[in-house]
Amino acid sequence: MASLYLASASPRRSALLSQIGVAHRQFACDVDEQVLPGESAEAYVERVTLAKVAAGQQRVAAETAAVVLAADTVVVLDGRILGKPVDQKQAAELLRSLSGREHQVLTAVAVASGERCELLRVDTTVFFRSLSEAEIAAYWATGEPADKAGGYGIQGLAAVFVQRIEGSYSAVVGLPLLETADLLADFGIANWQPL
């Protein structure tokens, strides 16, 4: 049976795969994640995901039955990619910009084995309620926003900011499970495995 490798350092992506019973090994892949001039959010997230899966394939090149999964997630507001905040000031600016508005979360997933590579993207719309300055400051103090795209984690404390979503909850966390399970099945990787 093929071995699955998750080319991502994200503990959330690993936990999501485990949630649906997909045995895997995990490692980080360093790729250039700079946005290119004039690049759309859609093109960016797909390009970075393909770079991650290619880097993952290089790492396990000696293993002929290896299947590599990579993903990337971006938060997009008015066509602009919102990255991870570098400090409290930037985190507050991000959260203020999301307050009382809707934004998009784009997650691309790539699975590769040998010469074959399949890519998909899932787009989800997230609706935030209005946030007070006190809430924004208190949320930063929890430490949660520091390593999150857009400055928030839907699966964590920021769940109280979300009025509703249209699309895939797990994609906002970092891996669209329905689509990923279908894609993995096409590569001979089953879900609900004993872990």
HUZI-V216558 format. One record per pair of residues at least 4 apart in sequence whose C-alpha atoms are under 7 Angstrom apart, sorted by the first residue. I is the first residue (numbers start at 0). J is the second residue. D is the distance in whole Angstrom. If there is no record, write none. Layout:
# HUZI-V216558
i = [I;I]
j = [J;J]
d = [D;D]
This chain:
# HUZI-V216558
i = [1;1;1;1;2;2;2;2;3;3;3;3;3;4;4;4;4;4;4;5;5;5;5;5;5;5;6;6;6;6;6;6;6;6;6;6;7;7;7;7;7;8;8;9;10;11;11;11;12;12;12;13;14;15;15;16;16;17;17;19;19;20;20;20;20;20;21;21;21;21;22;22;28;28;28;30;30;32;34;34;38;38;39;40;40;40;41;42;43;44;44;44;44;44;45;45;46;47;47;48;48;48;48;48;48;48;49;49;50;51;51;52;52;52;52;52;52;52;53;54;55;55;56;56;59;65;66;66;66;67;67;67;68;68;68;69;69;69;70;70;70;70;71;71;71;72;72;72;72;72;73;73;73;73;73;74;74;74;74;74;74;74;75;75;75;75;75;75;76;76;76;81;81;82;82;83;83;83;83;83;83;84;84;84;84;85;86;87;87;88;89;90;90;91;91;92;93;93;93;94;94;94;97;97;98;98;98;98;99;99;99;100;100;101;101;101;101;102;102;102;103;103;103;103;104;104;104;104;105;105;105;105;106;106;106;106;106;106;107;107;107;108;108;108;109;109;109;109;110;110;110;111;111;111;112;121;121;122;123;123;123;123;124;124;124;125;125;125;125;126;126;126;126;127;127;127;128;128;128;130;130;131;132;133;134;135;136;137;139;139;144;144;144;145;147;147;151;152;152;153;153;153;154;154;167;167;168;169;169;169;169;170;170;175;176;177;178;179;180;180;181;182;183;183;183;184;184]
j = [64;65;66;188;23;64;65;66;23;24;65;66;67;23;24;25;66;67;68;23;24;25;26;67;68;69;25;26;27;28;51;52;55;67;68;69;25;26;27;28;69;26;27;13;14;15;172;173;16;173;174;17;18;19;174;20;21;21;22;190;191;190;191;192;193;194;189;190;191;192;192;194;51;54;55;50;51;47;38;43;42;43;43;44;78;80;45;46;47;48;71;72;73;107;49;107;50;51;71;52;69;70;71;107;108;109;53;109;54;55;69;56;67;68;69;109;110;111;57;58;59;67;60;67;65;112;110;111;112;110;111;112;109;110;111;108;109;110;106;107;108;109;106;107;108;104;105;106;107;173;80;104;105;106;148;80;81;103;104;105;148;149;79;80;81;102;103;104;80;102;103;148;149;148;149;145;146;147;148;149;150;89;90;145;150;89;90;91;139;92;93;94;150;95;135;96;97;149;150;98;135;150;101;127;127;128;129;130;127;128;129;126;127;124;125;126;127;124;125;126;122;123;124;125;122;123;124;171;120;121;122;123;120;121;122;170;173;174;119;120;121;118;119;120;116;117;118;119;116;117;118;115;116;117;116;170;175;166;164;165;166;167;164;165;166;161;163;164;165;161;162;163;164;160;161;162;160;161;162;134;135;135;136;137;138;139;140;141;143;144;150;151;152;150;151;152;157;156;157;157;158;172;158;172;171;175;172;173;174;175;176;174;175;179;180;181;182;183;184;190;185;186;187;188;189;188;189]
d = [5;6;7;7;7;6;5;6;5;6;6;5;6;5;5;6;6;5;6;7;6;5;6;6;5;6;6;5;6;6;7;7;5;7;6;5;7;6;5;6;6;6;5;7;6;6;7;7;6;6;6;6;6;7;7;6;5;5;7;6;6;5;4;5;7;6;7;5;6;6;7;6;6;6;6;7;6;6;7;6;6;6;6;6;7;6;6;6;6;6;6;7;7;6;6;6;6;6;7;6;6;5;5;6;6;6;6;6;6;6;6;6;6;6;5;6;7;7;6;6;7;6;6;6;7;6;7;6;5;6;5;6;6;4;7;6;5;7;7;5;4;6;6;5;7;7;6;4;7;6;6;6;5;7;6;6;5;6;5;7;6;5;5;5;6;6;5;6;7;5;6;6;5;5;5;7;6;5;4;6;6;5;5;6;6;6;6;6;7;6;6;6;6;6;6;6;6;6;6;6;7;7;7;7;6;6;5;5;5;4;4;6;6;7;5;4;6;6;5;7;7;6;4;6;6;5;6;6;7;6;5;6;6;5;7;6;7;7;6;4;6;6;5;6;7;6;4;7;6;5;7;6;4;6;7;7;7;7;7;6;4;6;6;5;6;7;6;5;7;6;6;5;6;5;5;6;6;6;6;6;7;6;6;6;6;6;6;7;7;6;5;5;7;6;6;6;6;7;6;5;5;6;6;6;7;6;7;6;6;5;6;4;4;6;6;6;6;6;6;7;7;7;6;5;7;5;5]
